[in-house]
């Protein structure tokens, strides 16, 4: 058995974006038919297409999933996660970006789910997608650092943090 991450079958490379407007976070309720964590609230994100860099992917996913256009905004890397889901035999490499938009943009619902701006103070009233909830509040408190984490998940639960650094 190899010790190299890139030898793992089921490797998923994705990005996610924390988009703030004033004190509201762009969130999306995953559809009830979603393969993973249906009906939970998450941030826009998705798989990296061949030939795309990570920032381009984050911008594209936000636009596709919400109609919010980030082309005029800088995105800052705030998290890099390796999430091994033992029950699914898949590993996700997730790069999380942050931006704050100045001008309000309406968001729309898509086939990915319901999308809306949620007041940060009300986030605890929502069922947050577990892999996002693990870092969401830390990043919202301080966007000046980057969180690096390797975690093991099973049945929607983080069962072990193999390593975690805040730089």
C-alpha positions in Angstrom: 0.0 0.0 0.0 1.3 3.4 -1.0 1.8 6.2 1.5 1.3 8.9 -1.2 -1.9 10.9 -1.2 -2.0 11.1 -5.0 -2.2 7.2 -5.2 -5.6 7.3 -3.5 -8.5 6.2 -5.6 -11.5 8.6 -5.3 -9.4 11.8 -4.9 -11.6 14.9 -5.2 -10.0 18.3 -5.7 -12.4 21.1 -4.8 -12.6 24.8 -3.8 -15.1 26.6 -1.6 -15.6 30.4 -1.1 -16.6 32.4 1.9 -18.3 35.5 0.5 -19.2 38.3 2.8 -21.3 41.3 2.2 -21.5 43.5 5.3 -22.3 41.1 8.1 -24.0 38.5 5.8 -22.5 35.3 4.4 -23.5 33.8 1.1 -24.8 30.4 1.9 -26.5 27.6 0.0 -28.8 24.9 1.3 -27.8 21.7 -0.4 -30.7 20.0 -2.2 -32.5 17.1 -0.6 -31.2 14.9 -3.5 -27.5 15.8 -2.9 -25.2 12.8 -2.7 -23.4 14.1 0.3 -24.9 15.9 3.3 -28.4 16.7 1.8 -30.4 19.6 3.3 -27.4 21.1 5.1 -26.2 24.7 4.6 -22.8 25.2 3.0 -20.8 27.8 1.1 -20.6 27.8 -2.7 -17.9 25.5 -4.1 -17.2 22.5 -6.3 -14.8 20.5 -8.3 -11.8 21.9 -10.2 -12.1 21.5 -13.9 -9.2 20.3 -16.0 -7.0 23.3 -16.9 -8.5 25.6 -14.2 -6.5 27.1 -11.3 -8.1 27.1 -7.8 -9.1 30.8 -7.8 -10.8 30.5 -11.2 -12.7 27.4 -9.9 -13.9 29.3 -6.8 -15.1 32.2 -8.8 -16.9 30.0 -11.3 -18.6 27.9 -8.7 -19.9 31.0 -6.8 -21.3 32.4 -10.1 -22.8 29.0 -11.1 -24.4 28.3 -7.7 -25.6 31.8 -6.8 -25.2 34.3 -9.7 -22.8 36.4 -7.5 -19.9 37.5 -9.7 -16.5 37.8 -8.0 -14.5 38.8 -11.1 -13.7 42.2 -9.6 -12.7 40.9 -6.2 -9.5 39.4 -4.8 -9.9 36.0 -3.2 -7.6 35.1 -0.3 -6.7 31.5 0.7 -7.9 30.9 4.2 -7.9 27.2 4.5 -6.5 24.0 3.0 -8.0 20.8 4.0 -7.5 17.1 3.4 -10.7 15.3 4.4 -10.6 11.5 4.2 -14.2 10.1 4.4 -13.6 6.4 5.4 -17.2 5.4 4.9 -17.1 6.7 1.3 -13.5 5.7 0.6 -12.9 9.1 -0.9 -10.5 11.9 0.0 -11.2 15.6 -0.7 -8.5 18.2 -1.1 -10.3 21.4 -0.4 -9.0 24.9 -0.8 -11.1 27.6 0.9 -11.1 31.2 -0.2 -12.5 34.4 1.4 -13.6 37.7 -0.1 -15.7 40.6 1.1 -17.8 42.3 -1.6 -18.6 46.0 -1.5 -21.7 46.2 -3.7 -24.7 44.0 -2.9 -25.5 41.4 -5.5 -28.8 39.4 -5.6 -28.3 35.7 -5.4 -30.5 33.1 -7.0 -31.5 29.5 -6.3 -30.1 26.9 -8.7 -30.4 23.1 -9.1 -27.6 22.9 -6.5 -30.0 24.3 -3.9 -31.5 27.4 -2.2 -29.0 30.3 -1.9 -29.3 33.4 0.3 -27.4 35.9 2.3 -27.4 34.9 6.0 -26.6 37.2 8.9 -23.4 35.8 10.6 -25.1 36.2 14.0 -27.8 33.8 12.9 -25.6 31.0 11.5 -25.9 28.9 14.7 -29.6 28.5 13.9 -28.8 26.6 10.7 -27.7 23.0 10.1 -24.3 23.7 8.7 -22.5 21.2 6.4 -20.2 19.4 8.9 -16.9 19.8 7.0 -17.6 23.6 6.7 -18.8 24.0 10.3 -15.5 22.7 11.5 -13.6 25.8 10.4 -16.3 28.4 9.5 -16.5 30.4 12.7 -12.7 30.4 13.1 -12.2 31.9 9.7 -15.0 34.4 10.1 -13.3 35.7 13.3 -9.9 36.1 11.7 -9.2 36.0 7.9 -5.5 36.9 8.4 -4.5 33.3 9.0 -4.7 30.1 7.0 -5.9 26.9 8.5 -4.3 23.7 7.3 -6.0 20.5 8.5 -6.1 16.7 7.8 -9.1 15.0 9.2 -10.8 11.6 9.1 -14.6 11.6 8.7 -17.2 8.8 9.0 -21.0 9.1 8.9 -21.0 12.9 8.7 -18.8 13.1 11.8 -15.2 14.3 12.2 -13.7 11.3 14.0 -10.1 12.3 14.1 -7.9 15.4 13.4 -4.7 14.0 12.1 -3.0 17.4 12.0 -4.0 21.0 12.2 -2.0 24.2 11.9 -2.9 27.9 12.0 -0.4 30.0 10.1 
